[in-house]
Amino acid sequence: MKKVFLILILLMLPGGSPILATKWVELNPEEVESRSQVIVLGTYNFKSKPKSDKNNFYGSQFHVEKVYKGEAADNITAGIEIFDDGWAEEFQQDGGKFLLFLEKTKETRFLVPVAGPNGMVQVQDDRIDQGMRTITEK
């Protein structure tokens, strides 16, 4: 018991590596859709040079396959949370795409997913299934 307590105390002392984390409130699909200014389907280009910003997002080139709301060029800069790029890149390597519900915020110079993961929906084999309704693309 004393060892566990000592380890916890040592972990809380300053001087170690900083720990960064984010927590997002889960939004209902209707709120995500209403907040979004642009809704697109496509893939991130993880080989493109990221555009940094002052918050937890960086801008990455995103290839747009389909626009559902708003206007978007074939390639846009879309935000991705700094902690999401690893799993997102693996997901795309397995054939996945993203349905992004994007909004412009005061803190960023580019469009970002609404409330982080709420606005970044995984699509595999033309099916969406991530907390929102399961939808089959036609």
N, CA, C and O atoms as CSV, one atom per row, in Angstrom:
chain,resi,resn,atom,element,x,y,z
A,1,MET,N,N,0.822,-1.190,0.000
A,1,MET,CA,C,0.000,0.000,0.000
A,1,MET,C,C,0.867,1.254,0.000
A,1,MET,O,O,0.571,2.222,-0.701
A,2,LYS,N,N,1.960,1.231,0.807
A,2,LYS,CA,C,2.855,2.385,0.868
A,2,LYS,C,C,3.528,2.624,-0.479
A,2,LYS,O,O,3.744,3.772,-0.867
A,3,LYS,N,N,3.866,1.541,-1.202
A,3,LYS,CA,C,4.509,1.687,-2.509
A,3,LYS,C,C,3.571,2.357,-3.505
A,3,LYS,O,O,3.996,3.217,-4.277
A,4,VAL,N,N,2.310,1.971,-3.493
A,4,VAL,CA,C,1.326,2.561,-4.396
A,4,VAL,C,C,1.174,4.047,-4.098
A,4,VAL,O,O,1.144,4.865,-5.017
A,5,PHE,N,N,1.079,4.398,-2.829
A,5,PHE,CA,C,0.947,5.795,-2.425
A,5,PHE,C,C,2.179,6.595,-2.856
A,5,PHE,O,O,2.043,7.707,-3.366
A,6,LEU,N,N,3.372,6.046,-2.659
A,6,LEU,CA,C,4.613,6.711,-3.031
A,6,LEU,C,C,4.675,6.925,-4.541
A,6,LEU,O,O,5.079,7.994,-5.000
A,7,ILE,N,N,4.284,5.936,-5.300
A,7,ILE,CA,C,4.292,6.062,-6.763
A,7,ILE,C,C,3.322,7.154,-7.210
A,7,ILE,O,O,3.643,7.946,-8.096
A,8,LEU,N,N,2.149,7.196,-6.606
A,8,LEU,CA,C,1.176,8.241,-6.950
A,8,LEU,C,C,1.719,9.627,-6.641
A,8,LEU,O,O,1.548,10.547,-7.441
A,9,ILE,N,N,2.364,9.790,-5.509
A,9,ILE,CA,C,2.952,11.081,-5.126
A,9,ILE,C,C,4.030,11.470,-6.136
A,9,ILE,O,O,4.065,12.616,-6.584
A,10,LEU,N,N,4.902,10.542,-6.497
A,10,LEU,CA,C,5.969,10.837,-7.446
A,10,LEU,C,C,5.418,11.223,-8.821
A,10,LEU,O,O,5.971,12.089,-9.498
A,11,LEU,N,N,4.342,10.582,-9.219
A,11,LEU,CA,C,3.745,10.904,-10.513
A,11,LEU,C,C,3.125,12.293,-10.534
A,11,LEU,O,O,3.029,12.911,-11.594
A,12,MET,N,N,2.705,12.787,-9.385
A,12,MET,CA,C,2.064,14.098,-9.318
A,12,MET,C,C,3.066,15.240,-9.180
A,12,MET,O,O,2.682,16.402,-9.315
A,13,LEU,N,N,4.334,14.945,-8.916
A,13,LEU,CA,C,5.335,15.994,-8.768
A,13,LEU,C,C,5.618,16.650,-10.109
A,13,LEU,O,O,5.609,15.975,-11.139
A,14,PRO,N,N,5.872,17.973,-10.115
A,14,PRO,CA,C,6.194,18.651,-11.366
A,14,PRO,C,C,7.544,18.195,-11.896
A,14,PRO,O,O,8.360,17.629,-11.168
A,15,GLY,N,N,7.757,18.455,-13.179
A,15,GLY,CA,C,9.040,18.113,-13.761
A,15,GLY,C,C,8.953,16.981,-14.754
A,15,GLY,O,O,9.878,16.776,-15.540
A,16,GLY,N,N,7.872,16.250,-14.736
A,16,GLY,CA,C,7.702,15.181,-15.710
A,16,GLY,C,C,7.181,15.739,-17.013
A,16,GLY,O,O,7.089,16.953,-17.193
A,17,SER,N,N,6.853,14.873,-17.889
A,17,SER,CA,C,6.288,15.295,-19.162
A,17,SER,C,C,4.882,15.836,-18.943
A,17,SER,O,O,4.130,15.315,-18.119
A,18,PRO,N,N,4.530,16.885,-19.686
A,18,PRO,CA,C,3.167,17.393,-19.539
A,18,PRO,C,C,2.163,16.410,-20.102
A,18,PRO,O,O,2.442,15.702,-21.070
A,19,ILE,N,N,1.006,16.373,-19.492
A,19,ILE,CA,C,-0.051,15.498,-19.960
A,19,ILE,C,C,-1.124,16.361,-20.593
A,19,ILE,O,O,-1.646,17.287,-19.972
A,20,LEU,N,N,-1.446,16.046,-21.835
A,20,LEU,CA,C,-2.475,16.783,-22.546
A,20,LEU,C,C,-3.651,15.861,-22.789
A,20,LEU,O,O,-3.484,14.711,-23.196
A,21,ALA,N,N,-4.822,16.368,-22.540
A,21,ALA,CA,C,-6.017,15.570,-22.785
A,21,ALA,C,C,-7.176,16.509,-23.070
A,21,ALA,O,O,-7.177,17.667,-22.653
A,22,THR,N,N,-8.146,15.995,-23.776
A,22,THR,CA,C,-9.349,16.771,-24.011
A,22,THR,C,C,-10.549,15.923,-23.658
A,22,THR,O,O,-10.505,14.694,-23.692
A,23,LYS,N,N,-11.610,16.604,-23.323
A,23,LYS,CA,C,-12.852,15.915,-23.023
A,23,LYS,C,C,-13.949,16.667,-23.741
A,23,LYS,O,O,-14.058,17.887,-23.620
A,24,TRP,N,N,-14.753,15.948,-24.482
A,24,TRP,CA,C,-15.824,16.548,-25.251
A,24,TRP,C,C,-17.165,16.088,-24.707
A,24,TRP,O,O,-17.330,14.930,-24.323
A,25,VAL,N,N,-18.100,16.989,-24.681
A,25,VAL,CA,C,-19.461,16.653,-24.302
A,25,VAL,C,C,-20.118,15.988,-25.511
A,25,VAL,O,O,-19.996,16.477,-26.634
A,26,GLU,N,N,-20.809,14.882,-25.283
A,26,GLU,CA,C,-21.487,14.209,-26.378
A,26,GLU,C,C,-22.737,15.001,-26.761
A,26,GLU,O,O,-23.580,15.307,-25.917
A,27,LEU,N,N,-22.837,15.324,-28.046
A,27,LEU,CA,C,-23.984,16.068,-28.562
A,27,LEU,C,C,-24.917,15.130,-29.306
A,27,LEU,O,O,-24.487,14.106,-29.836
A,28,ASN,N,N,-26.198,15.483,-29.344
A,28,ASN,CA,C,-27.113,14.655,-30.130
A,28,ASN,C,C,-26.910,14.983,-31.608
A,28,ASN,O,O,-26.462,16.082,-31.935
A,29,PRO,N,N,-27.230,14.054,-32.501
A,29,PRO,CA,C,-26.980,14.241,-33.941
A,29,PRO,C,C,-27.630,15.496,-34.516
A,29,PRO,O,O,-27.065,16.124,-35.411
A,30,GLU,N,N,-28.796,15.868,-34.023
A,30,GLU,CA,C,-29.478,17.050,-34.540
A,30,GLU,C,C,-28.689,18.321,-34.241
A,30,GLU,O,O,-28.614,19.219,-35.080
A,31,GLU,N,N,-28.104,18.398,-33.053
A,31,GLU,CA,C,-27.306,19.576,-32.702
A,31,GLU,C,C,-26.022,19.632,-33.523
A,31,GLU,O,O,-25.609,20.706,-33.961
A,32,VAL,N,N,-25.393,18.482,-33.732
A,32,VAL,CA,C,-24.183,18.438,-34.548
A,32,VAL,C,C,-24.500,18.936,-35.959
A,32,VAL,O,O,-23.762,19.748,-36.519
A,33,GLU,N,N,-25.598,18.445,-36.524
A,33,GLU,CA,C,-25.979,18.847,-37.882
A,33,GLU,C,C,-26.310,20.334,-37.938
A,33,GLU,O,O,-25.904,21.018,-38.878
A,34,SER,N,N,-27.030,20.840,-36.962
A,34,SER,CA,C,-27.431,22.249,-37.009
A,34,SER,C,C,-26.245,23.193,-36.805
A,34,SER,O,O,-26.239,24.295,-37.353
A,35,ARG,N,N,-25.260,22.787,-36.040
A,35,ARG,CA,C,-24.068,23.626,-35.831
A,35,ARG,C,C,-23.127,23.603,-37.028
A,35,ARG,O,O,-22.353,24.540,-37.224
A,36,SER,N,N,-23.184,22.555,-37.820
A,36,SER,CA,C,-22.240,22.425,-38.928
A,36,SER,C,C,-22.578,23.401,-40.048
A,36,SER,O,O,-23.741,23.607,-40.394
A,37,GLN,N,N,-21.536,23.988,-40.597
A,37,GLN,CA,C,-21.672,24.878,-41.743
A,37,GLN,C,C,-21.399,24.119,-43.036
A,37,GLN,O,O,-21.919,24.463,-44.098
A,38,VAL,N,N,-20.576,23.085,-42.927
A,38,VAL,CA,C,-20.197,22.261,-44.076
A,38,VAL,C,C,-20.216,20.804,-43.629
A,38,VAL,O,O,-19.717,20.469,-42.554
A,39,ILE,N,N,-20.800,19.934,-44.468
A,39,ILE,CA,C,-20.765,18.495,-44.204
A,39,ILE,C,C,-20.191,17.839,-45.447
A,39,ILE,O,O,-20.726,17.995,-46.545
A,40,VAL,N,N,-19.089,17.095,-45.270
A,40,VAL,CA,C,-18.405,16.469,-46.399
A,40,VAL,C,C,-17.997,15.037,-46.067
A,40,VAL,O,O,-17.822,14.672,-44.905
A,41,LEU,N,N,-17.854,14.244,-47.114
A,41,LEU,CA,C,-17.345,12.876,-46.999
A,41,LEU,C,C,-16.027,12.826,-47.734
A,41,LEU,O,O,-15.909,13.357,-48.838
A,42,GLY,N,N,-15.022,12.187,-47.129
A,42,GLY,CA,C,-13.740,12.072,-47.805
A,42,GLY,C,C,-12.659,11.524,-46.897
A,42,GLY,O,O,-12.931,10.806,-45.934
A,43,THR,N,N,-11.418,11.880,-47.225
A,43,THR,CA,C,-10.268,11.356,-46.495
A,43,THR,C,C,-9.244,12.461,-46.236
A,43,THR,O,O,-9.077,13.385,-47.032
A,44,TYR,N,N,-8.570,12.331,-45.101
A,44,TYR,CA,C,-7.470,13.234,-44.769
A,44,TYR,C,C,-6.232,12.820,-45.551
A,44,TYR,O,O,-6.031,11.639,-45.835
A,45,ASN,N,N,-5.406,13.803,-45.895
A,45,ASN,CA,C,-4.108,13.529,-46.493
A,45,ASN,C,C,-3.070,13.714,-45.396
A,45,ASN,O,O,-2.628,14.833,-45.135
A,46,PHE,N,N,-2.681,12.618,-44.756
A,46,PHE,CA,C,-1.762,12.702,-43.630
A,46,PHE,C,C,-0.328,12.974,-44.062
A,46,PHE,O,O,0.540,13.196,-43.218
A,47,LYS,N,N,-0.071,12.960,-45.370
A,47,LYS,CA,C,1.257,13.280,-45.872
A,47,LYS,C,C,1.411,14.787,-46.116
A,47,LYS,O,O,2.528,15.269,-46.308
A,48,SER,N,N,0.310,15.525,-46.110
A,48,SER,CA,C,0.375,16.972,-46.324
A,48,SER,C,C,0.940,17.658,-45.078
A,48,SER,O,O,0.866,17.130,-43.969
A,49,LYS,N,N,1.502,18.841,-45.291
A,49,LYS,CA,C,2.076,19.584,-44.175
A,49,LYS,C,C,0.934,20.143,-43.322
A,49,LYS,O,O,0.084,20.874,-43.831
A,50,PRO,N,N,0.909,19.804,-42.030
A,50,PRO,CA,C,-0.182,20.288,-41.166
A,50,PRO,C,C,-0.063,21.785,-40.898
A,50,PRO,O,O,1.036,22.338,-40.845
A,51,LYS,N,N,-1.218,22.427,-40.730
A,51,LYS,CA,C,-1.269,23.839,-40.350
A,51,LYS,C,C,-1.585,23.891,-38.862
A,51,LYS,O,O,-2.642,23.432,-38.428
A,52,SER,N,N,-0.677,24.443,-38.093
A,52,SER,CA,C,-0.874,24.465,-36.642
A,52,SER,C,C,-1.789,25.609,-36.245
A,52,SER,O,O,-1.978,26.570,-36.992
A,53,ASP,N,N,-2.344,25.484,-35.067
A,53,ASP,CA,C,-3.194,26.512,-34.498
A,53,ASP,C,C,-2.946,26.548,-32.998
A,53,ASP,O,O,-2.132,25.779,-32.486
A,54,LYS,N,N,-3.627,27.417,-32.300
A,54,LYS,CA,C,-3.360,27.617,-30.880
A,54,LYS,C,C,-4.181,26.708,-29.980
A,54,LYS,O,O,-4.159,26.882,-28.761
A,55,ASN,N,N,-4.893,25.758,-30.531
A,55,ASN,CA,C,-5.702,24.878,-29.687
A,55,ASN,C,C,-5.377,23.423,-30.000
A,55,ASN,O,O,-4.283,23.132,-30.484
A,56,ASN,N,N,-6.282,22.525,-29.740
A,56,ASN,CA,C,-6.025,21.091,-29.894
A,56,ASN,C,C,-6.190,20.581,-31.319
A,56,ASN,O,O,-6.070,19.378,-31.552
A,57,PHE,N,N,-6.459,21.457,-32.271
A,57,PHE,CA,C,-6.616,21.033,-33.655
A,57,PHE,C,C,-5.447,21.497,-34.499
A,57,PHE,O,O,-4.823,22.519,-34.214
A,58,TYR,N,N,-5.160,20.736,-35.540
A,58,TYR,CA,C,-4.287,21.245,-36.590
A,58,TYR,C,C,-5.021,21.025,-37.898
A,58,TYR,O,O,-5.860,20.132,-38.014
A,59,GLY,N,N,-4.698,21.842,-38.872
A,59,GLY,CA,C,-5.356,21.745,-40.170
A,59,GLY,C,C,-4.628,20.771,-41.064
A,59,GLY,O,O,-3.403,20.811,-41.176
A,60,SER,N,N,-5.380,19.899,-41.697
A,60,SER,CA,C,-4.819,18.911,-42.606
A,60,SER,C,C,-5.593,18.971,-43.916
A,60,SER,O,O,-6.788,19.266,-43.935
A,61,GLN,N,N,-4.899,18.690,-44.998
A,61,GLN,CA,C,-5.587,18.640,-46.281
A,61,GLN,C,C,-6.595,17.485,-46.243
A,61,GLN,O,O,-6.282,16.388,-45.781
A,62,PHE,N,N,-7.800,17.752,-46.734
A,62,PHE,CA,C,-8.868,16.764,-46.738
A,62,PHE,C,C,-9.426,16.694,-48.143
A,62,PHE,O,O,-9.868,17.701,-48.694
A,63,HIS,N,N,-9.405,15.488,-48.729
A,63,HIS,CA,C,-9.947,15.295,-50.079
A,63,HIS,C,C,-11.441,15.030,-49.971
A,63,HIS,O,O,-11.868,14.051,-49.358
A,64,VAL,N,N,-12.228,15.911,-50.572
A,64,VAL,CA,C,-13.684,15.839,-50.505
A,64,VAL,C,C,-14.212,14.990,-51.661
A,64,VAL,O,O,-13.953,15.284,-52.828
A,65,GLU,N,N,-14.956,13.933,-51.324
A,65,GLU,CA,C,-15.598,13.097,-52.334
A,65,GLU,C,C,-17.033,13.527,-52.591
A,65,GLU,O,O,-17.537,13.422,-53.709
A,66,LYS,N,N,-17.694,14.022,-51.523
A,66,LYS,CA,C,-19.088,14.412,-51.651
A,66,LYS,C,C,-19.391,15.510,-50.638
A,66,LYS,O,O,-18.931,15.465,-49.497
A,67,VAL,N,N,-20.178,16.501,-51.076
A,67,VAL,CA,C,-20.605,17.590,-50.201
A,67,VAL,C,C,-22.088,17.407,-49.914
A,67,VAL,O,O,-22.896,17.284,-50.834
A,68,TYR,N,N,-22.442,17.390,-48.626
A,68,TYR,CA,C,-23.832,17.222,-48.218
A,68,TYR,C,C,-24.464,18.538,-47.773
A,68,TYR,O,O,-25.681,18.704,-47.853
A,69,LYS,N,N,-23.636,19.472,-47.305
A,69,LYS,CA,C,-24.154,20.758,-46.836
A,69,LYS,C,C,-23.067,21.807,-47.049
A,69,LYS,O,O,-21.884,21.536,-46.842
A,70,GLY,N,N,-23.468,22.992,-47.458
A,70,GLY,CA,C,-22.518,24.069,-47.668
A,70,GLY,C,C,-21.772,23.906,-48.975
A,70,GLY,O,O,-22.213,23.204,-49.885
A,71,GLU,N,N,-20.641,24.566,-49.044
A,71,GLU,CA,C,-19.800,24.510,-50.239
A,71,GLU,C,C,-18.391,24.113,-49.848
A,71,GLU,O,O,-17.877,24.531,-48.810
A,72,ALA,N,N,-17.768,23.295,-50.697
A,72,ALA,CA,C,-16.394,22.870,-50.450
A,72,ALA,C,C,-15.737,22.511,-51.769
A,72,ALA,O,O,-16.372,21.943,-52.659
A,73,ALA,N,N,-14.474,22.843,-51.886
A,73,ALA,CA,C,-13.677,22.477,-53.052
A,73,ALA,C,C,-13.313,20.992,-52.965
A,73,ALA,O,O,-13.640,20.320,-51.987
A,74,ASP,N,N,-12.637,20.493,-53.992
A,74,ASP,CA,C,-12.199,19.094,-53.986
A,74,ASP,C,C,-11.222,18.805,-52.849
A,74,ASP,O,O,-11.199,17.699,-52.308
A,75,ASN,N,N,-10.420,19.800,-52.492
A,75,ASN,CA,C,-9.484,19.683,-51.370
A,75,ASN,C,C,-9.655,20.895,-50.475
A,75,ASN,O,O,-9.620,22.034,-50.939
A,76,ILE,N,N,-9.841,20.641,-49.192
A,76,ILE,CA,C,-9.995,21.714,-48.212
A,76,ILE,C,C,-9.031,21.467,-47.063
A,76,ILE,O,O,-8.450,20.388,-46.948
A,77,THR,N,N,-8.866,22.469,-46.218
A,77,THR,CA,C,-8.141,22.282,-44.964
A,77,THR,C,C,-9.186,22.043,-43.889
A,77,THR,O,O,-10.035,22.895,-43.624
A,78,ALA,N,N,-9.111,20.883,-43.281
A,78,ALA,CA,C,-10.064,20.514,-42.226
A,78,ALA,C,C,-9.281,20.192,-40.967
A,78,ALA,O,O,-8.209,19.589,-41.023
A,79,GLY,N,N,-9.818,20.594,-39.852
A,79,GLY,CA,C,-9.159,20.339,-38.587
A,79,GLY,C,C,-9.281,18.889,-38.159
A,79,GLY,O,O,-10.262,18.203,-38.448
A,80,ILE,N,N,-8.257,18.457,-37.468
A,80,ILE,CA,C,-8.274,17.146,-36.816
A,80,ILE,C,C,-7.593,17.339,-35.470
A,80,ILE,O,O,-6.559,18.000,-35.377
A,81,GLU,N,N,-8.172,16.763,-34.439
A,81,GLU,CA,C,-7.603,16.912,-33.107
A,81,GLU,C,C,-6.230,16.239,-33.073
A,81,GLU,O,O,-6.027,15.184,-33.675
A,82,ILE,N,N,-5.304,16.857,-32.369
A,82,ILE,CA,C,-3.930,16.370,-32.365
A,82,ILE,C,C,-3.802,14.940,-31.854
A,82,ILE,O,O,-2.828,14.259,-32.179
A,83,PHE,N,N,-4.755,14.475,-31.069
A,83,PHE,CA,C,-4.689,13.126,-30.524
A,83,PHE,C,C,-5.373,12.094,-31.420
A,83,PHE,O,O,-5.327,10.899,-31.129
A,84,ASP,N,N,-6.003,12.541,-32.501
A,84,ASP,CA,C,-6.771,11.635,-33.361
A,84,ASP,C,C,-6.050,11.195,-34.617
A,84,ASP,O,O,-6.515,10.281,-35.298
A,85,ASP,N,N,-4.939,11.809,-34.944
A,85,ASP,CA,C,-4.330,11.502,-36.232
A,85,ASP,C,C,-3.821,10.072,-36.346
A,85,ASP,O,O,-3.875,9.502,-37.436
A,86,GLY,N,N,-3.334,9.475,-35.280
A,86,GLY,CA,C,-2.808,8.103,-35.343
A,86,GLY,C,C,-3.873,7.082,-35.700
A,86,GLY,O,O,-3.719,6.339,-36.670
A,87,TRP,N,N,-4.950,7.037,-34.931
A,87,TRP,CA,C,-6.002,6.052,-35.206
A,87,TRP,C,C,-6.730,6.393,-36.509
A,87,TRP,O,O,-7.167,5.494,-37.228
A,88,ALA,N,N,-6.861,7.693,-36.814
A,88,ALA,CA,C,-7.567,8.085,-38.038
A,88,ALA,C,C,-6.793,7.638,-39.278
A,88,ALA,O,O,-7.387,7.179,-40.253
A,89,GLU,N,N,-5.492,7.771,-39.239
A,89,GLU,CA,C,-4.675,7.330,-40.372
A,89,GLU,C,C,-4.777,5.807,-40.550
A,89,GLU,O,O,-4.897,5.323,-41.675
A,90,GLU,N,N,-4.731,5.061,-39.452
A,90,GLU,CA,C,-4.892,3.602,-39.529
A,90,GLU,C,C,-6.265,3.230,-40.090
A,90,GLU,O,O,-6.380,2.321,-40.912
A,91,PHE,N,N,-7.296,3.932,-39.644
A,91,PHE,CA,C,-8.652,3.680,-40.115
A,91,PHE,C,C,-8.735,3.884,-41.625
A,91,PHE,O,O,-9.341,3.075,-42.328
A,92,GLN,N,N,-8.134,4.954,-42.126
A,92,GLN,CA,C,-8.146,5.198,-43.571
A,92,GLN,C,C,-7.341,4.158,-44.329
A,92,GLN,O,O,-7.722,3.774,-45.435
A,93,GLN,N,N,-6.242,3.695,-43.761
A,93,GLN,CA,C,-5.436,2.662,-44.424
A,93,GLN,C,C,-6.226,1.373,-44.582
A,93,GLN,O,O,-5.942,0.576,-45.476
A,94,ASP,N,N,-7.216,1.163,-43.720
A,94,ASP,CA,C,-8.094,-0.009,-43.808
A,94,ASP,C,C,-9.314,0.262,-44.690
A,94,ASP,O,O,-10.270,-0.513,-44.680
A,95,GLY,N,N,-9.286,1.360,-45.451
A,95,GLY,CA,C,-10.373,1.660,-46.378
A,95,GLY,C,C,-11.439,2.579,-45.828
A,95,GLY,O,O,-12.451,2.806,-46.490
A,96,GLY,N,N,-11.244,3.112,-44.641
A,96,GLY,CA,C,-12.239,3.984,-44.035
A,96,GLY,C,C,-12.207,5.398,-44.576
A,96,GLY,O,O,-11.203,5.853,-45.123
A,97,LYS,N,N,-13.327,6.081,-44.411
A,97,LYS,CA,C,-13.477,7.488,-44.784
A,97,LYS,C,C,-14.114,8.207,-43.605
A,97,LYS,O,O,-14.530,7.584,-42.628
A,98,PHE,N,N,-14.184,9.525,-43.713
A,98,PHE,CA,C,-14.801,10.313,-42.655
A,98,PHE,C,C,-15.903,11.197,-43.214
A,98,PHE,O,O,-15.756,11.830,-44.259
A,99,LEU,N,N,-17.001,11.220,-42.490
A,99,LEU,CA,C,-18.075,12.160,-42.729
A,99,LEU,C,C,-17.848,13.260,-41.702
A,99,LEU,O,O,-18.034,13.051,-40.503
A,100,LEU,N,N,-17.442,14.441,-42.184
A,100,LEU,CA,C,-17.105,15.535,-41.288
A,100,LEU,C,C,-18.225,16.561,-41.237
A,100,LEU,O,O,-18.695,17.036,-42.271
A,101,PHE,N,N,-18.643,16.896,-40.031
A,101,PHE,CA,C,-19.593,17.963,-39.760
A,101,PHE,C,C,-18.730,19.129,-39.274
A,101,PHE,O,O,-18.297,19.146,-38.122
A,102,LEU,N,N,-18.484,20.093,-40.145
A,102,LEU,CA,C,-17.493,21.130,-39.868
A,102,LEU,C,C,-18.123,22.476,-39.522
A,102,LEU,O,O,-19.184,22.845,-40.026
A,103,GLU,N,N,-17.425,23.195,-38.641
A,103,GLU,CA,C,-17.835,24.547,-38.276
A,103,GLU,C,C,-16.596,25.425,-38.169
A,103,GLU,O,O,-15.486,24.931,-37.975
A,104,LYS,N,N,-16.798,26.711,-38.295
A,104,LYS,CA,C,-15.729,27.682,-38.098
A,104,LYS,C,C,-15.844,28.186,-36.668
A,104,LYS,O,O,-16.928,28.550,-36.210
A,105,THR,N,N,-14.725,28.203,-35.974
A,105,THR,CA,C,-14.712,28.699,-34.601
A,105,THR,C,C,-13.789,29.917,-34.499
A,105,THR,O,O,-12.981,30.169,-35.392
A,106,LYS,N,N,-13.918,30.661,-33.408
A,106,LYS,CA,C,-13.062,31.832,-33.182
A,106,LYS,C,C,-11.602,31.421,-33.000
A,106,LYS,O,O,-10.695,32.193,-33.311
A,107,GLU,N,N,-11.377,30.218,-32.502
A,107,GLU,CA,C,-10.030,29.788,-32.144
A,107,GLU,C,C,-9.227,29.229,-33.316
A,107,GLU,O,O,-8.017,29.042,-33.189
A,108,THR,N,N,-9.864,28.961,-34.443
A,108,THR,CA,C,-9.153,28.314,-35.545
A,108,THR,C,C,-9.241,29.125,-36.826
A,108,THR,O,O,-10.139,29.947,-37.006
A,109,ARG,N,N,-8.290,28.872,-37.710
A,109,ARG,CA,C,-8.250,29.535,-39.014
A,109,ARG,C,C,-8.854,28.661,-40.101
A,109,ARG,O,O,-8.861,29.050,-41.269
A,110,PHE,N,N,-9.354,27.501,-39.745
A,110,PHE,CA,C,-9.912,26.554,-40.703
A,110,PHE,C,C,-11.123,25.883,-40.066
A,110,PHE,O,O,-11.345,26.003,-38.862
A,111,LEU,N,N,-11.898,25.183,-40.874
A,111,LEU,CA,C,-13.070,24.473,-40.371
A,111,LEU,C,C,-12.632,23.289,-39.510
A,111,LEU,O,O,-11.651,22.614,-39.824
A,112,VAL,N,N,-13.362,23.043,-38.428
A,112,VAL,CA,C,-13.044,21.929,-37.530
A,112,VAL,C,C,-14.298,21.100,-37.283
A,112,VAL,O,O,-15.408,21.620,-37.397
A,113,PRO,N,N,-14.144,19.817,-36.946
A,113,PRO,CA,C,-15.306,18.995,-36.613
A,113,PRO,C,C,-16.055,19.557,-35.402
A,113,PRO,O,O,-15.442,19.944,-34.408
A,114,VAL,N,N,-17.367,19.597,-35.496
A,114,VAL,CA,C,-18.213,20.104,-34.417
A,114,VAL,C,C,-17.936,19.310,-33.144
A,114,VAL,O,O,-18.065,18.085,-33.125
A,115,ALA,N,N,-17.555,20.014,-32.088
A,115,ALA,CA,C,-17.281,19.400,-30.785
A,115,ALA,C,C,-16.394,18.164,-30.917
A,115,ALA,O,O,-16.684,17.113,-30.346
A,116,GLY,N,N,-15.311,18.307,-31.677
A,116,GLY,CA,C,-14.329,17.234,-31.810
A,116,GLY,C,C,-14.900,15.964,-32.391
A,116,GLY,O,O,-15.324,15.954,-33.546
A,117,PRO,N,N,-14.921,14.882,-31.613
A,117,PRO,CA,C,-15.355,13.590,-32.142
A,117,PRO,C,C,-16.822,13.550,-32.560
A,117,PRO,O,O,-17.214,12.680,-33.339
A,118,ASN,N,N,-17.641,14.476,-32.057
A,118,ASN,CA,C,-19.043,14.511,-32.462
A,118,ASN,C,C,-19.176,14.780,-33.957
A,118,ASN,O,O,-20.093,14.273,-34.603
A,119,GLY,N,N,-18.274,15.565,-34.499
A,119,GLY,CA,C,-18.356,15.950,-35.903
A,119,GLY,C,C,-17.446,15.172,-36.820
A,119,GLY,O,O,-17.240,15.573,-37.966
A,120,MET,N,N,-16.897,14.072,-36.349
A,120,MET,CA,C,-15.965,13.260,-37.139
A,120,MET,C,C,-16.470,11.821,-37.106
A,120,MET,O,O,-16.140,11.056,-36.200
A,121,VAL,N,N,-17.263,11.471,-38.090
A,121,VAL,CA,C,-17.943,10.183,-38.095
A,121,VAL,C,C,-17.229,9.216,-39.041
A,121,VAL,O,O,-16.906,9.567,-40.176
A,122,GLN,N,N,-16.992,8.012,-38.564
A,122,GLN,CA,C,-16.314,6.990,-39.358
A,122,GLN,C,C,-17.283,6.341,-40.340
A,122,GLN,O,O,-18.425,6.030,-40.004
A,123,VAL,N,N,-16.793,6.146,-41.566
A,123,VAL,CA,C,-17.579,5.496,-42.611
A,123,VAL,C,C,-16.749,4.340,-43.159
A,123,VAL,O,O,-15.606,4.528,-43.577
A,124,GLN,N,N,-17.322,3.165,-43.154
A,124,GLN,CA,C,-16.639,1.979,-43.679
A,124,GLN,C,C,-17.626,1.235,-44.560
A,124,GLN,O,O,-18.747,0.955,-44.134
A,125,ASP,N,N,-17.225,0.912,-45.779
A,125,ASP,CA,C,-18.099,0.191,-46.717
A,125,ASP,C,C,-19.448,0.893,-46.874
A,125,ASP,O,O,-20.498,0.252,-46.860
A,126,ASP,N,N,-19.403,2.221,-47.024
A,126,ASP,CA,C,-20.600,3.049,-47.214
A,126,ASP,C,C,-21.594,2.954,-46.062
A,126,ASP,O,O,-22.785,3.200,-46.253
A,127,ARG,N,N,-21.124,2.603,-44.880
A,127,ARG,CA,C,-22.003,2.517,-43.702
A,127,ARG,C,C,-21.450,3.389,-42.589
A,127,ARG,O,O,-20.246,3.419,-42.335
A,128,ILE,N,N,-22.345,4.087,-41.941
A,128,ILE,CA,C,-22.003,4.926,-40.800
A,128,ILE,C,C,-22.565,4.261,-39.559
A,128,ILE,O,O,-23.739,3.896,-39.509
A,129,ASP,N,N,-21.719,4.108,-38.568
A,129,ASP,CA,C,-22.202,3.551,-37.314
A,129,ASP,C,C,-21.287,4.033,-36.203
A,129,ASP,O,O,-20.294,3.381,-35.878
A,130,GLN,N,N,-21.621,5.166,-35.627
A,130,GLN,CA,C,-20.785,5.690,-34.557
A,130,GLN,C,C,-21.622,6.556,-33.634
A,130,GLN,O,O,-21.476,7.778,-33.631
A,131,GLY,N,N,-22.470,5.960,-32.876
A,131,GLY,CA,C,-23.269,6.728,-31.952
A,131,GLY,C,C,-24.451,7.406,-32.605
A,131,GLY,O,O,-25.492,7.600,-31.978
A,132,MET,N,N,-24.288,7.768,-33.868
A,132,MET,CA,C,-25.399,8.350,-34.601
A,132,MET,C,C,-26.165,7.175,-35.199
A,132,MET,O,O,-25.819,6.019,-34.955
A,133,ARG,N,N,-27.157,7.454,-35.946
A,133,ARG,CA,C,-27.928,6.385,-36.580
A,133,ARG,C,C,-27.062,5.619,-37.566
A,133,ARG,O,O,-26.142,6.180,-38.161
A,134,THR,N,N,-27.355,4.353,-37.736
A,134,THR,CA,C,-26.676,3.592,-38.781
A,134,THR,C,C,-27.345,3.945,-40.105
A,134,THR,O,O,-28.559,3.808,-40.262
A,135,ILE,N,N,-26.533,4.400,-41.049
A,135,ILE,CA,C,-27.041,4.870,-42.333
A,135,ILE,C,C,-26.293,4.154,-43.434
A,135,ILE,O,O,-25.079,3.967,-43.345
A,136,THR,N,N,-26.996,3.755,-44.459
A,136,THR,CA,C,-26.353,3.193,-45.636
A,136,THR,C,C,-26.412,4.225,-46.742
A,136,THR,O,O,-27.489,4.702,-47.098
A,137,GLU,N,N,-25.262,4.568,-47.283
A,137,GLU,CA,C,-25.194,5.551,-48.373
A,137,GLU,C,C,-25.774,4.960,-49.634
A,137,GLU,O,O,-25.559,3.786,-49.936
A,138,LYS,N,N,-26.513,5.774,-50.375
A,138,LYS,CA,C,-27.117,5.312,-51.626
A,138,LYS,C,C,-26.486,6.001,-52.789
A,138,LYS,O,O,-26.859,5.747,-53.934
